[in-house]
Amino acid sequence: MNTNYESQGKRIVDVVCSGTALIVLSPLLLAASVAVRLSSRGPIIFKQARVGAGGGKFTLLKFRTMPVNTAVVSSADAGGLAITPVGRVLRRTNVDELPQLLNILRGEMSVVGPRPALPSQADLLLYRTLEGSGRLRPGLTGLAQINSFDGMQPKEKATWDETYARRVTFRGDLAIVLATLRYLTKPPPRY
């Protein structure tokens, strides 16, 4: 179902939100850039091919959190890979995701939508195509993310994405963003 908000309003919200966030968060982005540069050799930004709306490819941007030449795998399979000390902090705080604000500004992503899949995630991409969420721009956050995205099987992720795709609204997007902020600001568990 393609609503007026989905076809026009969502893009306006994406541009305003990502542009504002880039300005407001520029000191944090600069600090993260310097930390990555000083902590390990290699580029500050990690670039990776991802699948966008309608199956098109785009280059996803993140702060680099792993050593150069680390294998390209999905986040579900990344548990055993090496992470730099600065990378651990960036991942724990989700600051590593902030360069995706540029992807949003460029129109490759949205603030809210299904998380961008790797081209190798054939099952997830097939389910999304069959269930109707493949038409959407991938999001910085989404319905699956606020429902324990990590560890989900492809079919379950695609089901959450389908639920979102059936009713894309400003109110729904706002609720997902607020749930994401609650998750990001809660204290880490104590061991």
Summary of the structure (lengths in Angstrom):
residues: 191
radius of gyration: 16.3
end to end distance: 45.2
largest distance: 47.6
contacts: 555
relative contact order: 0.15
helix: 54%
strand: 11%
